[in-house]
Amino acid sequence: MKGRVYIAGKLNADAVGYLYNVHKMMTTAEKVRKAGYAIFVPAIDLLLGIKFGYTNYHDYFDNGQEWLKASDAVVLVDNFYTSKGTYQEIKTALDRGIPVYRNVDDLKNERNAVKSVVVTFPEPFKFKAV
């Protein structure tokens, strides 16, 4: 394995939107896995929530943050632009020196890592990439 990669993207939405976002996250994660990386997908908390009846946002979000901090890189799912949670994940990664990539190809080629992110909701993120 080439390293541990945290998959970050929008999850919370209406029921159908949430499931669609889980699908997008899992699809991105599989591409990263096939590229030779170990993956952590925060969407797996969906199954824990179903089993144990999570009712609080932090029941879902907080667990993944410890995995994020232990990751070697972050790959963004293309639906993240309106996600406040993903913005926080990007900030956490950058603060810890963990590279953030906008897609799997950038990860594989170690290019275009995000250096900073600025957001004013509901506007999309603005990147400075080097």
N, C-alpha and C positions, 0 to 999 in steps of 0.2 A: 504494500500500500504506500502511496505517495504522501499521505498525510490525512489529517482529520478536517473535514469540511462541514461547516454549519450552513444549512440551507435557510435563507431568510426571505420571507415574502408575506403578503397580506393573507390573513386567514379570516378574521371575524367579518361577518356580513349576515345577510338573511340566511335561512337554512340552505337554500339551493346555492346561493353564492358561496357559503362556507364550504360546501362539498366540492364545488368547482375549484375553489382556491386550494383545497387539499389535493385535488387531482393535479393541478398545475405544479404544486410544490413537490409531489411525489414524482412527477414526470421529470422535473429538473434534477431531483436527487438521483434518479436512476441513470441519467446521462453522466452525472458526476461519478457515480459508483462505477459505471462502465469505463470511465476514463482512468480508473485505478485508485480512486480515493475512498477512504472510509467516510461515511456520511452520518450526520445527525439531522433528523427531520422533526422539527417541533410539532408538526401536524399529528404525530403519533399520540400526542396527548388527547386527541379526539377519542381514542379507544379507552384511555384511562377515565376520561370524563363520562363516557357512556357507562362503564363498569361501576365507577364509584360516585357518580352523580355530582361532579364538580359544578358549582354554581357561580364561582367567582373568577373574574378574568385572571387574577394572579395565580389561581390554581393551575392555569394553563401556561401563562407567560413565564413565571419565575423559575420553574424547573429547567426550561430550556436555556435560561441565561447562564447557568453554571456550565452547561455544555458549550455554549458560545465562548466563554472565557477560556476553555481548554482547547479550543479549535486552532488549527494552523491557518485556516482561511475561511472566508464567508463567500458564498455565491448567492446572488440575488435572483429571485424569481421575477419574471417580467411584469408581474401584477403589483409590485410593491409601492408604486408611486403615491398612493393615497393612504398608506398604512403608518400610523403614528408609532406602532410597535416596532415596525421594521426600521423606522428612523432611529429609534432608541437603540436597536441592535447594531446598526451601522455605527452610531456614536460610540457605543461600548467597544466595538471591535477596533475602531480607529484609536480610541483612547488607550487601548492595550497593545497597539502596534500590530494588530492582526489584519492582514490584507483583505480587502473587500473587492470582489470582482462582480461586474454586471452580468456576466454570462459564463457558461462552461468553457467556451473557446478562449476567453480571456484568462481564465484560471489555467487551462492547459498550457497556454503560451506565456503565462506570467507577465501579462501586459495590461495596460490600462487600469491599474489598481486605483480605486477611489482614494483620493487624498483628503477630501473634506466633503461635507454635505451641508446644504442650507435648505431649509424648507419653511414655507409659510402656508399652512393649510388653508384652503383646500388646493392650493397650487402644487404642481409637481416639484419633485426634488431638483436641485441644481447641483451639478457635480463639478469638482475640479479633479481631473484625472491626469496622471503623469505616465 
